[in-house]
Every structure is written in structure tokens, then in C-alpha cells.
Amino acid sequence: MPPGGWPAAPPPRAAAGAGPLRAPHPPPPAELNRTFTTTLPAGTYCNVVAAAPGSCDGNGTTVADDGTATITVPARGAVALHI
């Protein structure tokens, strides 16, 4: 089930389901910084696209108790949260 609370404009650029929250292809042409409502439980999740193998230092995304997460997708980049 995709997350609710999509911004009105520009069109949504994130998707979630049984797997991690991730930016769909193609990646955004400019940095995208938004707060999304997810179906993930509260906690900190590693952005495995940006993290070094075996370490998540500095690459965590926090999902709040209400299910929201503020995520920055780099220009022409992606975010994939390990759950």
C-alpha cells in the first residue's frame, strides 16, 4: 500500500510498499526535500544507497511516531531505506 499524504505539487516522487521507501525511476532532476507519510513503524532506517557497506553512519532517516519521514533525495539520485 503506498503512503498517503502526497504533496499537491509537484507530483509525488516516492513510493512505499512491502519493501523500503524509495524514490521511483527516473530520479528527480533537482534535489527533493519533502516530508512523507509512510506505513513504516517509528525508528531510524539506513539509506543503503548512500551508506558505505556495513555502516550507516550519517545516512539514517528517522520515521516519527506518526509515520512521517523527512527525506532528501539528491538531484539525479535515489533513496532506499533498509527495513
C-alpha positions as CSV (number, residue, x, y, z in Angstrom):
1,M,0.0,0.0,0.0
2,P,1.5,3.4,-1.0
3,P,1.9,6.1,1.7
4,G,-0.7,8.8,2.0
5,G,-0.2,12.5,2.4
6,W,1.3,13.2,-1.0
7,P,2.1,16.8,-1.7
8,A,-0.2,18.6,-4.2
9,A,2.6,19.8,-6.4
10,P,5.0,18.6,-7.8
11,P,3.7,15.1,-8.4
12,P,4.8,12.5,-5.8
13,R,8.3,11.2,-6.2
14,A,8.3,8.5,-3.5
15,A,6.8,5.1,-3.2
16,A,6.5,2.5,-0.5
17,G,5.1,-1.0,-0.2
18,A,6.2,-4.2,1.4
19,G,9.8,-3.2,0.8
20,P,11.7,0.0,1.6
21,L,10.6,3.6,1.0
22,R,12.3,4.6,-2.2
23,A,12.4,7.2,-5.0
24,P,11.0,5.9,-8.2
25,H,12.8,5.9,-11.5
26,P,13.6,8.4,-13.1
27,P,15.3,10.3,-10.3
28,P,14.4,13.9,-9.8
29,P,16.4,16.4,-11.8
30,A,16.8,18.7,-8.7
31,E,17.2,17.9,-5.0
32,L,13.8,17.0,-3.5
33,N,13.3,17.6,0.2
34,R,9.9,16.6,1.5
35,T,8.1,15.1,4.5
36,F,6.3,12.0,3.5
37,T,3.7,9.9,5.4
38,T,4.8,6.3,5.4
39,T,3.4,3.0,6.7
40,L,6.8,2.3,8.4
41,P,6.9,1.9,12.2
42,A,8.8,4.7,14.1
43,G,12.6,4.3,14.1
44,T,15.7,5.1,12.2
45,Y,16.3,3.4,8.9
46,C,19.6,3.3,6.9
47,N,19.7,4.8,3.4
48,V,21.5,2.0,1.7
49,V,22.1,3.9,-1.5
50,A,24.3,6.5,0.3
51,A,25.8,4.4,3.1
52,A,29.1,2.5,3.0
53,P,28.8,-1.3,3.1
54,G,28.5,-2.4,6.7
55,S,28.0,1.2,8.1
56,C,25.1,3.6,8.1
57,D,26.9,6.5,9.9
58,G,25.4,9.8,8.8
59,N,22.9,8.1,6.4
60,G,19.9,7.4,8.6
61,T,16.4,8.6,8.1
62,T,14.1,8.9,11.1
63,V,10.4,7.9,10.9
64,A,8.4,9.6,13.6
65,D,5.7,8.1,15.8
66,D,3.1,9.4,13.4
67,G,4.8,7.7,10.4
68,T,6.2,10.8,8.8
69,A,9.8,11.0,7.5
70,T,11.6,14.0,6.1
71,I,13.7,12.7,3.2
72,T,16.1,14.5,0.9
73,V,16.6,12.8,-2.5
74,P,19.7,14.1,-4.2
75,A,19.5,15.5,-7.7
76,R,19.6,12.6,-10.1
77,G,19.9,10.3,-7.1
78,A,17.8,7.9,-5.1
79,V,17.0,6.8,-1.5
80,A,16.4,3.3,-0.4
81,L,15.6,2.6,3.3
82,H,16.7,-0.7,4.7
83,I,13.9,-2.1,6.9
